[in-house]
Amino acid sequence: DTSTLRVEVNASGATNSLCGINVEIRDGEGLVAAGQTSDEKLDLIVPLPNPKLWSPDSPHLYDLTVEICDNAGPVDRVGSYFGMRKFSLGRDGEGRPRLCLNNQPLFQYGPLDQGYWPEGLYTPPSDKAMLCDLELVKMLGCNMVRKHVKVEPARYYYHCDQLGLIVWQDMINGAKAVGNIKSFLTILFGSKRRDDKNLRTSGRHVYDSRYDYMRELREVVEHLYNFTCIGMWVPFNEGWGQFDARATAEWLKLYDPTRPIDHASGWFDQGGGDCHSLHVYFKSLPKLKPDEKRAAILSEFGGYSLKHEGHLWNCDKNFGYKKFKTSDNLTEAYISLLEKQLMPLIEQGLSGAVYTQLADVEIETNGFVSYDRAIMKMDVSRVREVHEKLLNT
């Protein structure tokens, strides 16, 4: 909103002889803005007139050079990049809360990405492999990906910045999942549970466990804060290790007021954060219940399964919420799900949705692609067409 860039330098081994910083902002080869300090302050606000805004359709990035100076001149220099954009919660023409990018409502859609690999489990085989996954998401016509209970190497987010993919970033949950009976009741009947009492249920009755979670949440935010693509923080998922989600969201909003928060993805909503977040499997997508303060998101749904012999991690186990035998049948069912069930919800106020999932993971066979990334399970052109229709609804 202010068309400015704030540069704050944390100088390791800084001495009293430092006397300021120089900042240059370039768009390609051209210098578009610059600034400097003439005292010992190592932070600076640089005006950037008429900035080119970052978006999935136009992921514009600026180059940045920062120099630290002493009385004799520059003593160190670092190069980086940044994007100008604003993630926020706003309202549409009918007054309903919506997720916004650059002050405009933007429906955000993409797959759940757990980041599993047959070669290294949580370790991708190469930077190129990560990039290929993200290029597939973009090729399918999505504008977002939900990074599920995993923090990736910095290169992952760099690629998302470059490609124009918004990232909904989960926190790693820890502790333990809520018991099966409670989970079953939640899935079928939407039962509620307070998360600030009986902390033993979620394995958070030990103070050290809660302290470690909050410390690591802060570290994750600090680590990823400067990536342009991060458009949502997700502290808890489906009650796994969930405690004090509302208070956690309030703290997180103070620590990083620049991004919306899905405080309790899927289950055990505590009425906090910026989103009313639903997970829907096994049944048809429900009509939305109005929430005057929070945007409605479908943070998991679908999970349609198709297994391919020779591309399975475990031939005896292949989980999916609805199973199909051919690519054509799977493609038809997926398109029908989006056209007949998901798109009408956008008119009711739905702001974003996450399909389960990008790639198969071990015993789960409900990815767009197989675990080894060798088989694309649906008709790419038809899927892209329905995604474009979805995002233009």
Stockholm file with secondary structure:
# STOCKHOLM 1.0

chainA/1-393         DTSTLRVEVNASGATNSLCGINVEIRDGEGLVAAGQTSDEKLDLIVPLPNPKLWSPDSPHLYDLTVEICDNAGPVDRVGSYFGMRKFSLGRDGEGRPRLCLNNQPLFQYGPLDQGYWPEGLYTPPSDKAMLCDLELVKMLGCNMVRKHVKVEPARYYYHCDQLGLIVWQDMINGAKAVGNIKSFLTILFGSKRRDDKNLRTSGRHVYDSRYDYMRELREVVEHLYNFTCIGMWVPFNEGWGQFDARATAEWLKLYDPTRPIDHASGWFDQGGGDCHSLHVYFKSLPKLKPDEKRAAILSEFGGYSLKHEGHLWNCDKNFGYKKFKTSDNLTEAYISLLEKQLMPLIEQGLSGAVYTQLADVEIETNGFVSYDRAIMKMDVSRVREVHEKLLNT
#=GR chainA/1-393 SS CCCEEEEECCCTTCCTTEEEEEEEEEETTEEEEEEECSSSCCEEEEECSSCCBBCSSCBCCEEEEEEEEETTEEEEEEEEEECBCCEEEEECTTSCEEEEETTEECCEEEEEECCCBTTTBTSCSCHHHHHHHHHHHHHTTCSEEEECSCCCCHHHHHHHHHHTCEEEEECCCCSCCCCHHHHHHHHHHCCCCCSSSCGGGGTCCSHHHHHHHHHHHHHHHHHHTTCTTEEEEECCBTTTTCCSHHHHHHHHHHHCTTSCBCSSBSSCCCSCSSEEEEEECSSCCCCCCCCSSSEEEEEEEECEECCCTTSCSCTTCCBCSEECSSHHHHHHHHHHIIIIIIHHHHHHTEEEEEEECSBCBTTBCCSSBCTTSCCBCSCHHHHHHHHHHHHTC
#=GC SS_cons         CCCEEEEECCCTTCCTTEEEEEEEEEETTEEEEEEECSSSCCEEEEECSSCCBBCSSCBCCEEEEEEEEETTEEEEEEEEEECBCCEEEEECTTSCEEEEETTEECCEEEEEECCCBTTTBTSCSCHHHHHHHHHHHHHTTCSEEEECSCCCCHHHHHHHHHHTCEEEEECCCCSCCCCHHHHHHHHHHCCCCCSSSCGGGGTCCSHHHHHHHHHHHHHHHHHHTTCTTEEEEECCBTTTTCCSHHHHHHHHHHHCTTSCBCSSBSSCCCSCSSEEEEEECSSCCCCCCCCSSSEEEEEEEECEECCCTTSCSCTTCCBCSEECSSHHHHHHHHHHIIIIIIHHHHHHTEEEEEEECSBCBTTBCCSSBCTTSCCBCSCHHHHHHHHHHHHTC
//
